[in-house]
């Protein structure tokens, strides 16, 4: 069957590559901690009797993910003594982040929210920081592991592992804690502690993968040489230690940005505009999605089954299709296709708003929408990856991936106000329409920015 698929659809052969399987497992390691410091933790805190206001304060820990670009130059350019010599720069940072995750999760498991909430907060912060660091280095590892045409497949595998881990850390952890509790409505600290111990153990999947993976080839050696040359030049005017620090800061912080703008020139602004707008349609729509389902009369069980089961399956299938299409047609064409599909599928929800409660229609809408989002996400990640330079991968990707959320999240904040004023039908029509200008941006970037990059 596998041979038939590969012979019939040659582009699918990319999913048999070892690197794809490695990214699947690393995605699993990356997806575990996110839910454990948010959704699952909130459930634990509430069951332990912690008030909603305090639980809300805990959500501020999420801010650390938005600022991972601040310390990404350290991950990009700093070698870990001994460990980097044994494993290489990327794998050494991955291993350090994963071991820190295990230590942080064990610390959370050893905390009691009823008696020492501050201790739990500090360990949660440590887990979030280690998780964000792992995200930085895995992104760099993924980009440097394969050429641009394979990035869609690597992104699809990573997302599959990531989402699978979120289910394990969410529904899996809750189920495990419930199994150890005497009854459904009782609180047992040891049950939650056992669940977090289990999650810490599962991070071992990432540790084993990191140890067995192969360090990617990068241009770090060339940049290290340039840094030493800069240091020698500065020593003519500055003390040795200050010259070393200044040279490191220049090549770690300044050069990633200087390199990006020197490669693209004026079209760099066009590229940044595309990045900041590409996901606007699905992010604006997504903010109101669950509210819309409730207002249409769908029960929680129906929403969970359709969104989590069909939605997840179709997202993963869309990612696989996106990776295969990228192999055959290249990044820009599938980037255009993804943007078009996401904008058009939002219009299906306008139909749902007119029909109202209808489970088969909602299943169709969510399935098509998530399949389209899978294609668009694979293409967008591949495109962002293509914009980075070897040696500055972690810093540039961390910054670009942060930029992609700022403007859409700001616009999405007005979603509720728009629905209150004009209703769901016009909201979904608008969410689709605001995604159409992205098609023009993709065309302009292909015409000007890509030409500049090639020359």
N, C-alpha and C positions, 0 to 999 in steps of 0.2 A: 504493500500500500504506500509506504514511504517513498520507494523508488518510483512508483507511478506518479505520485504528486510532484516529485522533483523533476521527472522527465517531462511532465505536462506543464509545470510551472517552474522553469529553471530558476527564477528569482528566489524561490523558497529555499533553495539549497543553502543560502546564507545562514539559515537557522540551524544547520548542522555544524557550524563552526564552534570550536572550543570556547572562543571569546564570548560568544552569545550565551552559552551555558554559565560561564563565570559571572557575567553581568546579571543573569537571572538570580544567582545565589547572593551576589552582593546587593542586589535590589531588595532581597528578603531581609538582609541584615540592616539595610537603611530604613526599611519601612516599619520595623518593630518598634523603635523607641518613640516615634511620632505620636501614636495613639496612647502609649503608656504614660506620656506626660500631659495628655489632654483628656480625651473622652473616657478612657478606662479609669484614669486617676480621678476625674470628676465624679464618676459613679462610686468609687471607693470612698472619697471624701464625704459625699452626701449620705451614704449608708452609715458612715461613722458618726454622723450627726453634725458635720461641719456646716455652718450657715452659708447660704447662697452668695452673700456678699464676699466672703472669704474665698469661696470657690472661684468667683469672678476675678478676684485679684490673682489667683494662681494662673489664670489664662494669660496674664501679661508675660509669662515666661516665653510665650510664643514669639515675642518681639525679637528674641535672640536670633531666630532664623532669618529675619529680614536684614540683619546686620552682619551676616557671615562674611560679606565681602571685606569687612574691616580687618579681620585677621587672615583672610585668604592669602595675602602676600607672604605671610610667615609659612603657611603650608606649602606655598609654591616654591619658595626660595631657601628655606632653612632645612638643613640636614639634621637628623637626630643622631647624636653621637652613638657609635657602634651599630645601632639598629639600621641606620641608612646604609652603612657599609655592608651589612649582611643581606638586607632585603632590597635595597634601592630606596629612593626618596618617596615614591608613591606608596609602595607597600608598607614601608615603615610607619608612615603617617596613618594609613588605614588600620594597621595593627594597634598602634597606640590609641586611636579613637575607639576601636572595638573593645580593647581591654579597659579603657576608661568607662565605656558604656556598661560593661559587666559590673565593674566596681560601683558605679552609680546606681544601677538597678538593685544590686545587693544592698546598698545603703538605703534605698527607698523601702525595700522589703523589711529591713531591720528597724524602720521608723514606725511610730504609732501616732496617727493623726489626732487622736483624742488627748494624748499627753505631751506630745512634742511635735507640734505642727511646723515649727521653725526648722527643725532638723530635716523633716520631709521636704520642705521648700528648698533648702540648700542642695539636697541630693537631686531633686527634680531639676533644678537649674544646671547642675553638673551634667545630668543626662542629656538635657537639651543642648548644652554647649558641645558635648562630645558627639551628639547626633548631627549637629550642623557641621562640625568639623569633618565627620565621616562623609557627609554629602559633598563637601568641597572636594575632597581628595578622590572620591569615587567618580565624580564628574570628570576630573582631570584624567584619571586612569582610563575611563571609557573613551574619551576623546583621543588620547594618545595611543590607544590599543589597536585602532583600525582606521582605514581611510574613510573619507567622508561618505562614500556610497554605502558603507556598512553601518553608519551611525544610526540609521532608522531602525535596523534590526536590533542593534545593541540597546537602543532606547526602548523598543518594544519589550525586549526581554527584561530590562531593568524595571519597567513599569509593571510587568506581570509579577515579578518577584516582590516588588514594593507593595502592590495592592493585596497580594496573597498574605504578606506579613501583617498588613493592617487588619485583615480579617482575623488572623491568629491572635494578634495583640488586643483586638477588640472583642469580638464574639467569643473567641477561644479562651481568653483570660477570664472573661465574665462567667463562661460556662464552667471552667475549671474551679473558680472560686465558689460557684454555686454548688458544685458537686461535693465540696468539702464542708459546706455549711449545713447545720442541722435542719434548717428550713429555709424557704425562699425569702421570708421577711425578717430573718435574724441576721445580726452582724457578728462575724467571727474574724477577729484580727488575723489569726493564724492562717485562715483560708486565703485572704488577700496576700499575705506574706508568701505563701506557697506559690501563688500565681505569679508573683513578681520574680521569685527564685527561678521558676520555670522559664520565664521570658529571658532572664539573664543567661540561662543555660542555652537557649536558642540562638543567642548572639554568637555562640560558638560556631554556627554555620558560616558566618562571615569570617571568623578567625581562621578556620580550616581552609576556606576558599582563598584568603589572602596568602597563606603560607604555601599553597599549592600553585597559585597563579604565577605568571611570568611578568617580571617588571617590564613595562613598555619602554621603548627607545625614545628619548627626548633630546631636545637641544640644550638641556641644562648645562652640559659641560661647556658649550660655547659661551653661554651667558655667564657662567662662573669665571671663565677666562676674561671676558669683557669686564666683569666686576673687579677682578684683580688688577687689570690694566688701569681702570679708573682710580682704584685705591692707590696705586703707585704714583699716578699723576697728582692726586690730592696730597700725598705725603710731602710734596715739595712746599706746600703752603700750610698744612695742618699737622698736628700731632698724629702719630701712627694710629692710635685707637679711634680718634675722631675721624680720621680719613677712612678707616675700615667701616665704621658705622655709617658715614655719609655715603660711601660707595654702595653699601648694601641697601640703604633706603632708596637711593636713586634707581638702582636696577630692580628692586622689589616693588616699589610703590609708584614711581614716576614712569619708568619705562613701559610697563604694561599699557598705560593709557597713551603714552607718546607713540608706541608701536602701532596701536590700533588706528589712531588718527593719521599717522604717516602712511599707512598702507591704503587707507580709503580716501584720504584728502577731504574735500568738501562733501562728497557723497556720504561720508561717515554720519552726518546729521540725518540723512535720508534713511540710512540703515537703523539708526537709533529710533527714529520715528516709527518705522515698521515694527521694530521690536516692542515698542511701547503700546502699539495699537493692535497687534496681530490677534490677541486673545480677547479683545474687548467684547465681541459678540457673545461668546459663551460664558464669560465671567459675569457680565451684566445680567444675562438670563439666569445663570445659576444661583444668584443671590435670592431670587424670588421663587425658585423651583419648588422647594418644599412647602413654602407658604401657599403657592398655587395649588399643589396637590391637596392640601388640607381644605382650602376654600372650595375646591371642587367636590368635596365629600368623600375622598379616598381615605380608608382606614390605615392606621400605622402599619398593620401587617401587610396590606396590599402594597403600600409604598416601599416597604423594606424588601418584599419579594421581587417586585418589578425593578426597582432601582439597584438593589444590591446584587441580585442574581442575574437577571437579563442584562441590566446595565453593565455590570462588571464583565460578563462574558462578551458582550458586543464591543466594549472598550478594548479588551485584549485582542479580539479578532480584528478590530480596526487597526490596532497597533501593528499586528502581524502583517496585515495587508499593506499598511503604510511602509513598513520596512522593505517588503518585496517590491512595491512600486518605486521606491527610492532607488533600489538597485538597478531597476530597468530604465527609469525615465529621468533620474537626477533630482536634485533637491528643489530647485526653483519651480518646476512644473507641479510637483506634488504639494509644495507650499501653497501654490495658487489653488490647486484642487481642494486642499484641506480648508482653506479660508472660505471658498465658495460653498462647500458642503455644510460647514458650520453655520454660515449665514442663512442658507436655505432651509436647513432642518429646524431652525428656530421658528420658521413660519408654520411648521406642523403644530406647534403648541398653540398658535392662534386659532387653528381649527379645533383643537381640544377645548379651548376656552369657549368656543361657540357651542360645541356638542355637550360639554359638561361631563358628568360622571359616566365614564365608559372605559372599563378595564382593558379590553382588547386594543382600543385605540391608544390608550396611554402606553401600553406595552410596546406597540409599534413605534410611537413617537420617541420613547426613551431609547429603544433599541437602535433606531436609525440615527438619532442624535449622538449617542455614545459611540457608535461605529464611526461616524464622521469625526468626532472628537479624537478618537484613537489615531486616525490617519493624520489629522492636523497636528496632533501632539508629536507624533513620530517625525513628521516633516520639520516642525519648528525646532525640536531639539537637535536634529541633524543640522539645521541651518545655523543655530547658535553655536554649535560645535565647530562649524566650518569657519566661523569668524575669529576663533582664537589662534594664537601663535604658540608654537612649541616653546616651552620654557616659561611661558606666562599663562598657561592654560587655566590653572585654578583661579587666579585673580580675575582674568578677563571673563571667564564663564560665570563666576559668582556675581560679578557686577552686572553682566547682561541679563542673567536670570532674575536679578532683583528689579531691574528696570522694567521688565515685561509685565510686572504686576501693579506698578504704581498708578499709572493713569487709568487702567480699567477698574481697579479697586475704588478709585476716587469717583469715577462716573457711576459705578454700581451703587454707591452710597445713596444716590437719588432714586433708586429703583422703586422703593416703597411709595415715595411721594408721587411718582409718575403713575403707578397703578391706581392709587387713590384718586388721582385727578382724571385719568382717561380709561381705566379698566385694563384687564388682562389682554384682551385681543390686540389693542393698540400697542401695549407694552411689548408683546412678542413680535409684532410687526416691526416696531422700532428697533428691537434688539437684533433682528435680522438685517435691517437696512443699514444700521451703523457699522456692520461688518463688511458691507460692500466696498467702501473706499479703500479697504485693506488690499483689495485686488489691484487697484491702481498703484498702490505703494509697492506691491510685489513686482509689478511690471516695470516701474521706474527703477527699483533697486537692481533688477536684472539688466536693465539697459545701461545704467550709469555706474552703480557701485561694483558690480561684478566685473565690468570692463576695467575699472580703475584697479581692482585687486589683481587682475591678471597681468596688468602692465605696470 
